[in-house]
């Protein structure tokens, strides 16, 4: 199984009109750790929210990259 992030705009639509990292991870923990290190750069690139996918199954969605 592999894990990856889907990048979303503020409305929940997928952001795929610009070059963004398309990393694939062997575990959920690896994916979450990577996001913890890279969320600021994603936000600066126009990503507002993310969804974590295991293969095509959505583990969770709508995670805002903005600080509360």
C-alpha positions as protocol buffer text, in pm:
chain_id: "A"
residue {
  index: 1
  type: UNK
  ca { x: 0 y: 0 z: 0 }
}
residue {
  index: 2
  type: UNK
  ca { x: 112 y: 353 z: -70 }
}
residue {
  index: 3
  type: UNK
  ca { x: 5 y: 686 z: 73 }
}
residue {
  index: 4
  type: UNK
  ca { x: -10 y: 1026 z: -95 }
}
residue {
  index: 5
  type: UNK
  ca { x: -150 y: 1373 z: -48 }
}
residue {
  index: 6
  type: UNK
  ca { x: -418 y: 1525 z: -267 }
}
residue {
  index: 7
  type: UNK
  ca { x: -385 y: 1903 z: -278 }
}
residue {
  index: 8
  type: UNK
  ca { x: -705 y: 2109 z: -262 }
}
residue {
  index: 9
  type: UNK
  ca { x: -812 y: 2470 z: -298 }
}
residue {
  index: 10
  type: UNK
  ca { x: -1035 y: 2647 z: -44 }
}
residue {
  index: 11
  type: UNK
  ca { x: -1348 y: 2498 z: -206 }
}
residue {
  index: 12
  type: UNK
  ca { x: -1217 y: 2142 z: -189 }
}
residue {
  index: 13
  type: UNK
  ca { x: -1133 y: 2115 z: -559 }
}
residue {
  index: 14
  type: UNK
  ca { x: -811 y: 1942 z: -652 }
}
residue {
  index: 15
  type: UNK
  ca { x: -515 y: 2168 z: -730 }
}
residue {
  index: 16
  type: UNK
  ca { x: -339 y: 2016 z: -1029 }
}
residue {
  index: 17
  type: UNK
  ca { x: -269 y: 2317 z: -1250 }
}
residue {
  index: 18
  type: UNK
  ca { x: 81 y: 2382 z: -1116 }
}
residue {
  index: 19
  type: UNK
  ca { x: 395 y: 2185 z: -1037 }
}
residue {
  index: 20
  type: UNK
  ca { x: 365 y: 2049 z: -685 }
}
residue {
  index: 21
  type: UNK
  ca { x: 546 y: 1763 z: -511 }
}
residue {
  index: 22
  type: UNK
  ca { x: 389 y: 1427 z: -595 }
}
residue {
  index: 23
  type: UNK
  ca { x: 551 y: 1222 z: -322 }
}
residue {
  index: 24
  type: UNK
  ca { x: 442 y: 866 z: -248 }
}
residue {
  index: 25
  type: UNK
  ca { x: 498 y: 723 z: 101 }
}
residue {
  index: 26
  type: UNK
  ca { x: 517 y: 369 z: 238 }
}
residue {
  index: 27
  type: UNK
  ca { x: 317 y: 455 z: 552 }
}
residue {
  index: 28
  type: UNK
  ca { x: 67 y: 702 z: 690 }
}
residue {
  index: 29
  type: UNK
  ca { x: 322 y: 818 z: 948 }
}
residue {
  index: 30
  type: UNK
  ca { x: 576 y: 897 z: 675 }
}
residue {
  index: 31
  type: UNK
  ca { x: 318 y: 1098 z: 480 }
}
residue {
  index: 32
  type: UNK
  ca { x: 210 y: 1293 z: 788 }
}
residue {
  index: 33
  type: UNK
  ca { x: 570 y: 1364 z: 886 }
}
residue {
  index: 34
  type: UNK
  ca { x: 645 y: 1495 z: 535 }
}
residue {
  index: 35
  type: UNK
  ca { x: 342 y: 1724 z: 549 }
}
residue {
  index: 36
  type: UNK
  ca { x: 456 y: 1857 z: 886 }
}
residue {
  index: 37
  type: UNK
  ca { x: 783 y: 1961 z: 726 }
}
residue {
  index: 38
  type: UNK
  ca { x: 639 y: 2100 z: 399 }
}
residue {
  index: 39
  type: UNK
  ca { x: 297 y: 2252 z: 468 }
}
residue {
  index: 40
  type: UNK
  ca { x: 422 y: 2613 z: 456 }
}
residue {
  index: 41
  type: UNK
  ca { x: 566 y: 2569 z: 106 }
}
residue {
  index: 42
  type: UNK
  ca { x: 244 y: 2407 z: -12 }
}
residue {
  index: 43
  type: UNK
  ca { x: 39 y: 2696 z: 129 }
}
residue {
  index: 44
  type: UNK
  ca { x: 267 y: 2946 z: -47 }
}
residue {
  index: 45
  type: UNK
  ca { x: 208 y: 2752 z: -371 }
}
residue {
  index: 46
  type: UNK
  ca { x: -169 y: 2800 z: -345 }
}
residue {
  index: 47
  type: UNK
  ca { x: -271 y: 2480 z: -167 }
}
residue {
  index: 48
  type: UNK
  ca { x: -530 y: 2554 z: 104 }
}
residue {
  index: 49
  type: UNK
  ca { x: -627 y: 2203 z: 217 }
}
residue {
  index: 50
  type: UNK
  ca { x: -508 y: 1847 z: 175 }
}
residue {
  index: 51
  type: UNK
  ca { x: -654 y: 1498 z: 178 }
}
residue {
  index: 52
  type: UNK
  ca { x: -459 y: 1186 z: 269 }
}
residue {
  index: 53
  type: UNK
  ca { x: -515 y: 886 z: 45 }
}
residue {
  index: 54
  type: UNK
  ca { x: -414 y: 524 z: 86 }
}
residue {
  index: 55
  type: UNK
  ca { x: -411 y: 408 z: -275 }
}
residue {
  index: 56
  type: UNK
  ca { x: -750 y: 557 z: -380 }
}
residue {
  index: 57
  type: UNK
  ca { x: -921 y: 534 z: -40 }
}
residue {
  index: 58
  type: UNK
  ca { x: -952 y: 867 z: 144 }
}
residue {
  index: 59
  type: UNK
  ca { x: -823 y: 837 z: 500 }
}
residue {
  index: 60
  type: UNK
  ca { x: -920 y: 1195 z: 578 }
}
residue {
  index: 61
  type: UNK
  ca { x: -992 y: 1510 z: 378 }
}
residue {
  index: 62
  type: UNK
  ca { x: -1031 y: 1884 z: 423 }
}
residue {
  index: 63
  type: UNK
  ca { x: -727 y: 1934 z: 645 }
}
residue {
  index: 64
  type: UNK
  ca { x: -657 y: 2307 z: 634 }
}
residue {
  index: 65
  type: UNK
  ca { x: -298 y: 2423 z: 597 }
}
residue {
  index: 66
  type: UNK
  ca { x: -382 y: 2757 z: 756 }
}
residue {
  index: 67
  type: UNK
  ca { x: -295 y: 2807 z: 1119 }
}
residue {
  index: 68
  type: UNK
  ca { x: -601 y: 2850 z: 1337 }
}
